[in-house]
Structure formats: C-alpha cells, structure tokens
Amino acid sequence: MSKVHEALRRAELAGTLQPPAVVPAVPRQGSRGLADAGMAGMVPAAPGNPVYRNPGVAARAIPSMRDVLARVQEVPFRPLADAHLLDATRPSEAPAEEFRSLRTRLNYLQSLSPIHNIVITSPSPAEGKSFTAVNLALAEAQLSGNLTLLADFDFRRPIVHSMFQVDRGPGITDYLMGKAELHEVIKKVAGTNLYIMPAGEAVLNPLELLNLEEVKVLFDCLPTVFNWVVLDTPPLLFAADANLLSTLCHGTVLVVRIGTTTIDSVTRAMQSLCENNVLGIAVNGARRGELYSKYTYYHSYYYAAENAKAEELQAEAAAGSAPKPE
C-alpha cells in the first residue's frame, strides 16, 4: 500500500490526479458486521418488497455444472457499438494488449494460489469497473479452453446485459429468489469461451439477497467448470455489496480512473476491504498518446520488418522460378 500511496501522491503533485475531495465518511464494517447487518431482519422496511427467507435455511442443491452448461442458451456476439469491447479480429489494438497484460498477471497469480473468482470494483461510480470487468473476461476467454464466466452482481445499476445486447432476465436475482433455474440464467456467447450471467430482475434489497446461502453454494460450484469467474459489482463507497462479495471470493481488483479518483477515496476503499485479498489496482483513463505512443512505434516497426521480410522471400521465390539464361 505504501508504494501505491506514494505513486498516487506523486501523480497528484504533478496534476494528474484531482486533490482529495471532501466526501462524507462511510462507516467501516468487517465481514462479520456486513453479514450481521444483512441478516438482521430479512423482512424489508418498504411496503411491497419481497420477503427473503432466512439465510440459515439450507440452499437448493446445484446439479452437475457440466450438465448445467450443456443446457444453457447460446447467444450471438453482438456488442453495443459504443461499448468498446475487445475484438478478437483486431488483436493488435493497444487496449487489447493492455488487457492481455492484466490477464497475464492474474494467470500468474493463479499459478501460485487457487484464484478463480474475482471481484472487480471501484471506489466510486464512473471509474470504469464494468469496462474493465467485461474486457478482462473477454481477454481470458480468448485463451484456448479457458472457460470464463462474467457475472453482473451490480444489482443496483446493471450494465453487462446492455453491453452484450441480451435480456436482463432471467438473471442472478431470479435464480437466488427461486424464480429460475441455473441453466436459464447463464448464456454462452457464440464462438467464444465466454459465458455471461445478467443481473436479472430489479430488487429493492440487494444486500439481503446476497446473504442467502445460495450465493456461497454458487461460488463453490462455479470454479468446478470455469477457470475464471469475473464479478462486476457496485462501487465500494456507495454500497456494501462489493465488500460482502469480496469476503466470498478469492480476490479483488480495484479500478481507479486518472483525473477522477482521489487519493482519499482509494484509501477508504482499501480500508473497507481490510486489504486482505486485494490482488491489485487497475488504472483506467490514461491519455492514449502517453500510453500507446511507444506501443504503436514498436508494432509499426515490427510489422514493417515482417512485411519487408515477406517481400524479400517472394522476390527470392520469383527469381528461383524464372528460367535460367542459356
């Protein structure tokens, strides 16, 4: 953390990051406090809210995950035009290379310890957490045989279904409330190793729903078939959902945005996670010219050299096939 703080403070002095804003303090809660807060009184206060059963009740049994995957619906890959998703047909684009670098780092961490389900979150809204979660899942799914699940656990403002232009439901909330079976809420993206779980029906008490035993059982079962389960979750400082989910998952990646995220919000976000399973910080919003100028130069040089070599080989082949003079 000291190195992260030092880098952020240097960026602030250089004018890259905004100075810390005055934000109302958010009370800190450990995993026990969060669980107790969610479990206390499962009956919602607002009239008309669904009454969730007590989380002490045994969860539904999940059939074999391979049987579940055999029954899921396949949907075409037709991303929203302005969603800025990775395109496998254009692997040389600089954003794709950045996500492949992030993928490499996470896969290396996975080789050291059993990390399979990760939370992608941010301190505040509009910092690029969903953009990072979706593209990281796409990057992982590009590897041969690397089955990857992208799950939209941001029940408050879900966006994954919009980015892939699929229906919001049935989704995760429908499964947790017993309104849909697991194979009905998972979609396979055609031609890829990527599966998606949209958020599902809107609920008024997301945190209480996340305290159900089904969530823990689900997280235990998904890694039996998926090498990576990527969760898009709400911002840490505006909802307790990501804090609770981080205690159930193997790791957390915090997304910050240059020029938007303050040092104070990063500090409080890390404290809310207790710094126990934070895998790293992904920085979003770098200027294209600053980040990609060397990358573009390198690949321009590389492809120019490859083209020159190909032309040379073609010339040699043409010379060899030409008739020799008498």
C-alpha positions as CSV (number, residue, x, y, z in Angstrom):
1,M,0.0,0.0,0.0
2,S,2.8,2.4,0.7
3,K,4.0,2.2,-2.9
4,V,0.5,2.7,-4.2
5,H,0.0,5.8,-2.0
6,E,3.4,7.1,-2.9
7,A,2.7,6.8,-6.7
8,L,-0.7,8.4,-6.3
9,R,0.7,11.3,-4.3
10,R,3.4,11.9,-7.0
11,A,0.6,11.9,-9.6
12,E,-1.4,14.4,-7.6
13,L,1.6,16.8,-7.2
14,A,2.1,16.5,-11.0
15,G,-1.5,17.5,-11.6
16,T,-2.5,14.1,-12.9
17,L,-5.0,13.2,-10.1
18,Q,-7.5,15.5,-8.6
19,P,-6.9,16.5,-4.9
20,P,-8.9,14.6,-2.4
21,A,-12.5,15.8,-2.3
22,V,-14.5,16.2,0.9
23,V,-16.7,13.1,0.9
24,P,-19.0,12.0,3.8
25,A,-17.3,9.2,5.7
26,V,-18.7,5.7,5.2
27,P,-18.8,3.6,8.4
28,R,-16.5,0.7,8.2
29,Q,-17.7,-2.9,8.8
30,G,-15.8,-6.1,8.8
31,S,-17.1,-9.2,7.1
32,R,-18.9,-10.2,10.3
33,G,-20.6,-6.8,10.6
34,L,-21.7,-6.9,7.0
35,A,-23.2,-10.3,7.3
36,D,-25.0,-9.4,10.6
37,A,-26.3,-6.2,9.0
38,G,-27.7,-8.1,6.0
39,M,-29.1,-11.0,8.0
40,A,-30.8,-8.9,10.7
41,G,-34.5,-8.7,9.9
42,M,-34.8,-10.2,6.4
43,V,-38.2,-8.5,6.0
44,P,-37.8,-5.3,4.1
45,A,-39.0,-2.0,5.5
46,A,-40.6,-0.7,2.3
47,P,-44.1,-1.9,1.5
48,G,-44.3,-4.3,-1.4
49,N,-40.7,-5.6,-1.1
50,P,-40.2,-9.3,-1.4
51,V,-39.6,-11.1,1.8
52,Y,-36.4,-13.2,1.6
53,R,-36.2,-16.3,3.6
54,N,-33.8,-16.5,6.5
55,P,-30.2,-17.4,5.2
56,G,-30.0,-20.2,7.7
57,V,-32.3,-22.3,5.6
58,A,-30.5,-24.9,3.5
59,A,-29.8,-23.7,-0.1
60,R,-31.0,-25.5,-3.1
61,A,-28.7,-28.2,-4.4
62,I,-27.0,-27.4,-7.7
63,P,-26.8,-30.3,-10.2
64,S,-23.6,-31.1,-12.0
65,M,-22.2,-27.9,-13.5
66,R,-21.3,-29.7,-16.7
67,D,-25.0,-30.7,-17.0
68,V,-25.9,-27.1,-16.5
69,L,-23.6,-25.9,-19.2
70,A,-25.0,-28.5,-21.6
71,R,-28.4,-26.8,-21.3
72,V,-27.5,-23.1,-21.4
73,Q,-28.8,-20.9,-24.3
74,E,-26.2,-19.6,-26.9
75,V,-26.4,-16.0,-27.9
76,P,-24.6,-14.2,-30.7
77,F,-21.7,-11.9,-30.0
78,R,-23.1,-8.6,-31.0
79,P,-21.7,-6.0,-28.6
80,L,-23.1,-2.5,-28.3
81,A,-21.5,-0.2,-30.8
82,D,-20.1,2.2,-28.2
83,A,-19.3,-0.4,-25.5
84,H,-15.6,-0.5,-26.5
85,L,-15.3,-4.3,-26.1
86,L,-12.2,-6.2,-27.3
87,D,-12.4,-7.6,-30.8
88,A,-10.7,-10.9,-31.4
89,T,-10.3,-10.0,-35.1
90,R,-8.2,-7.0,-34.2
91,P,-5.7,-8.3,-31.6
92,S,-3.1,-5.6,-32.3
93,E,-5.1,-2.8,-30.9
94,A,-3.4,-1.2,-27.9
95,P,-6.4,-1.5,-25.4
96,A,-6.4,-5.3,-26.2
97,E,-2.7,-5.5,-25.4
98,E,-3.3,-3.8,-22.0
99,F,-6.0,-6.3,-21.0
100,R,-3.8,-9.2,-22.2
101,S,-1.1,-7.9,-19.8
102,L,-3.6,-7.8,-17.0
103,R,-4.7,-11.3,-17.9
104,T,-1.1,-12.5,-17.8
105,R,-0.6,-11.0,-14.3
106,L,-3.7,-12.7,-13.0
107,N,-2.9,-16.0,-14.6
108,Y,0.5,-15.9,-12.9
109,L,-1.1,-15.2,-9.5
110,Q,-3.4,-18.2,-10.2
111,S,-0.4,-20.4,-10.7
112,L,0.8,-19.5,-7.2
113,S,-2.6,-20.0,-5.4
114,P,-6.1,-21.2,-6.2
115,I,-7.7,-18.0,-7.5
116,H,-10.8,-18.5,-9.7
117,N,-13.5,-16.0,-8.8
118,I,-12.6,-12.3,-8.5
119,V,-14.5,-9.1,-7.7
120,I,-14.0,-6.1,-10.0
121,T,-15.0,-2.9,-8.2
122,S,-14.0,0.7,-7.8
123,P,-14.2,3.3,-5.0
124,S,-16.9,5.4,-6.7
125,P,-19.1,5.3,-9.8
126,A,-17.9,6.2,-13.4
127,E,-14.4,4.9,-12.9
128,G,-14.5,2.1,-15.4
129,K,-15.1,-1.0,-13.3
130,S,-17.7,-2.5,-15.8
131,F,-15.5,-1.7,-18.8
132,T,-12.6,-3.5,-17.0
133,A,-14.6,-6.5,-15.9
134,V,-16.1,-7.1,-19.3
135,N,-12.9,-6.7,-21.3
136,L,-10.9,-8.8,-18.7
137,A,-13.4,-11.6,-19.1
138,L,-13.2,-11.4,-22.9
139,A,-9.4,-11.4,-22.7
140,E,-9.4,-14.5,-20.5
141,A,-11.9,-16.2,-22.8
142,Q,-9.6,-15.7,-25.8
143,L,-7.3,-18.4,-24.5
144,S,-7.9,-21.9,-25.8
145,G,-10.1,-23.9,-23.4
146,N,-10.2,-21.1,-20.8
147,L,-13.9,-21.2,-19.9
148,T,-14.7,-17.8,-18.3
149,L,-17.9,-16.6,-16.7
150,L,-18.8,-12.9,-16.5
151,A,-21.4,-12.3,-13.7
152,D,-23.2,-9.0,-13.2
153,F,-23.6,-8.7,-9.5
154,D,-24.3,-5.0,-9.7
155,F,-28.0,-5.4,-9.0
156,R,-28.4,-1.6,-8.4
157,R,-27.2,-0.4,-11.8
158,P,-26.5,-3.5,-14.1
159,I,-25.0,-2.9,-17.5
160,V,-23.5,-6.2,-18.7
161,H,-26.7,-7.2,-20.5
162,S,-26.8,-3.9,-22.3
163,M,-23.2,-4.2,-23.5
164,F,-23.9,-7.6,-25.0
165,Q,-27.4,-6.7,-26.1
166,V,-29.1,-9.6,-24.3
167,D,-32.1,-9.6,-22.0
168,R,-31.6,-8.6,-18.4
169,G,-33.6,-11.5,-17.2
170,P,-33.8,-14.2,-16.2
171,G,-30.7,-13.5,-14.3
172,I,-28.9,-13.9,-11.0
173,T,-31.6,-12.3,-8.8
174,D,-34.2,-14.6,-10.4
175,Y,-32.1,-17.6,-9.6
176,L,-31.5,-16.5,-6.0
177,M,-35.2,-15.9,-5.4
178,G,-36.1,-19.3,-6.9
179,K,-37.8,-17.9,-10.0
180,A,-35.4,-19.5,-12.5
181,E,-33.1,-22.5,-12.7
182,L,-29.3,-22.0,-13.0
183,H,-29.1,-23.1,-16.7
184,E,-31.7,-20.4,-17.5
185,V,-29.6,-17.5,-16.2
186,I,-26.3,-18.4,-17.9
187,K,-25.8,-17.5,-21.6
188,K,-22.9,-18.7,-23.8
189,V,-21.5,-16.2,-26.2
190,A,-21.3,-17.9,-29.6
191,G,-17.9,-18.7,-30.9
192,T,-16.1,-17.9,-27.7
193,N,-15.2,-19.4,-24.3
194,L,-17.2,-16.7,-22.6
195,Y,-20.4,-17.2,-20.6
196,I,-22.4,-14.4,-19.1
197,M,-24.9,-14.1,-16.2
198,P,-27.0,-10.9,-16.4
199,A,-28.2,-9.3,-13.2
200,G,-31.9,-10.3,-13.5
201,E,-35.0,-8.7,-12.1
202,A,-34.6,-5.5,-10.1
203,V,-34.7,-5.9,-6.3
204,L,-35.0,-3.4,-3.6
205,N,-32.8,-5.2,-1.1
206,P,-29.7,-6.4,-2.9
207,L,-27.5,-6.9,0.2
208,E,-30.1,-9.1,1.9
209,L,-30.3,-11.2,-1.2
210,L,-26.5,-11.6,-1.3
211,N,-26.6,-13.1,2.2
212,L,-28.6,-16.1,1.1
213,E,-26.8,-19.4,1.3
214,E,-27.3,-19.9,-2.4
215,V,-24.6,-17.3,-3.1
216,K,-22.0,-19.2,-1.2
217,V,-23.0,-22.6,-2.8
218,L,-22.9,-21.0,-6.2
219,F,-19.4,-19.6,-5.7
220,D,-18.2,-23.0,-4.6
221,C,-19.7,-24.7,-7.7
222,L,-18.8,-22.3,-10.5
223,P,-15.0,-22.9,-10.3
224,T,-15.6,-26.6,-11.0
225,V,-16.1,-25.8,-14.7
226,F,-15.0,-22.1,-15.1
227,N,-11.3,-21.3,-14.8
228,W,-12.2,-17.6,-14.2
229,V,-15.4,-16.1,-12.7
230,V,-15.4,-12.3,-13.1
231,L,-17.9,-10.4,-11.0
232,D,-18.9,-6.8,-11.8
233,T,-20.0,-5.3,-8.5
234,P,-21.2,-1.9,-7.2
235,P,-18.7,0.8,-6.1
236,L,-17.3,0.2,-2.6
237,L,-18.0,3.6,-1.1
238,F,-21.6,3.7,-2.2
239,A,-22.9,0.2,-1.3
240,A,-21.8,-2.7,0.9
241,D,-22.4,-5.3,-1.8
242,A,-18.8,-5.5,-3.1
243,N,-17.5,-5.6,0.5
244,L,-19.6,-8.7,1.2
245,L,-18.8,-10.4,-2.1
246,S,-15.1,-9.8,-1.6
247,T,-15.2,-11.9,1.5
248,L,-16.8,-14.8,-0.5
249,C,-14.4,-14.6,-3.5
250,H,-10.7,-15.4,-3.9
251,G,-9.6,-11.8,-4.8
252,T,-10.5,-8.3,-5.6
253,V,-9.2,-5.9,-8.3
254,L,-9.8,-2.2,-7.6
255,V,-10.3,0.1,-10.6
256,V,-9.3,3.7,-10.4
257,R,-9.6,6.5,-13.0
258,I,-6.9,9.1,-13.7
259,G,-8.2,12.6,-13.2
260,T,-11.3,11.3,-11.3
261,T,-10.3,9.0,-8.4
262,T,-9.0,10.8,-5.4
263,I,-6.3,9.6,-3.0
264,D,-8.8,9.8,-0.1
265,S,-11.3,7.6,-1.9
266,V,-8.6,5.0,-2.8
267,T,-7.5,4.9,0.9
268,R,-11.0,4.5,2.2
269,A,-11.9,1.8,-0.4
270,M,-8.8,-0.2,0.6
271,Q,-9.6,0.1,4.2
272,S,-13.2,-1.1,3.6
273,L,-11.7,-4.2,2.0
274,C,-9.4,-4.7,5.0
275,E,-6.6,-5.1,2.5
276,N,-6.9,-8.9,2.9
277,N,-7.5,-10.1,-0.7
278,V,-6.7,-7.2,-2.9
279,L,-4.9,-8.5,-5.9
280,G,-4.0,-5.1,-7.4
281,I,-5.2,-1.8,-8.8
282,A,-6.1,-1.3,-12.4
283,V,-5.6,2.3,-13.6
284,N,-8.1,3.5,-16.2
285,G,-8.4,6.6,-18.3
286,A,-4.8,7.2,-19.3
287,R,-4.2,9.5,-22.3
288,R,-3.9,7.5,-25.5
289,G,-0.8,9.5,-26.7
290,E,1.1,9.0,-23.5
291,L,0.3,5.3,-23.0
292,Y,0.4,4.0,-26.5
293,S,3.0,6.0,-28.4
294,K,5.8,3.5,-27.7
295,Y,3.4,0.6,-28.3
296,T,2.4,2.0,-31.7
297,Y,6.0,2.6,-32.7
298,Y,7.1,-0.9,-31.7
299,H,4.3,-2.6,-33.6
300,S,4.7,-0.3,-36.6
301,Y,8.4,-1.3,-36.7
302,Y,7.7,-5.0,-36.2
303,Y,5.1,-5.2,-38.9
304,A,7.3,-3.1,-41.3
305,A,10.1,-5.6,-40.7
306,E,7.8,-8.6,-41.2
307,N,6.4,-7.1,-44.5
308,A,10.0,-6.4,-45.8
309,K,11.0,-10.0,-45.0
310,A,7.9,-11.4,-46.8
311,E,8.6,-9.2,-49.8
312,E,12.2,-10.5,-49.8
313,L,11.1,-14.1,-49.7
314,Q,8.6,-13.5,-52.5
315,A,11.4,-11.9,-54.6
316,E,13.7,-14.9,-54.0
317,A,10.9,-17.4,-54.9
318,A,10.2,-15.4,-58.1
319,A,13.9,-15.4,-59.0
320,G,14.1,-19.2,-58.4
321,S,11.1,-19.9,-60.7
322,A,12.4,-17.7,-63.5
323,P,14.1,-19.6,-66.5
324,K,17.8,-19.6,-66.4
325,P,19.6,-17.8,-69.3
326,E,21.2,-20.1,-72.0
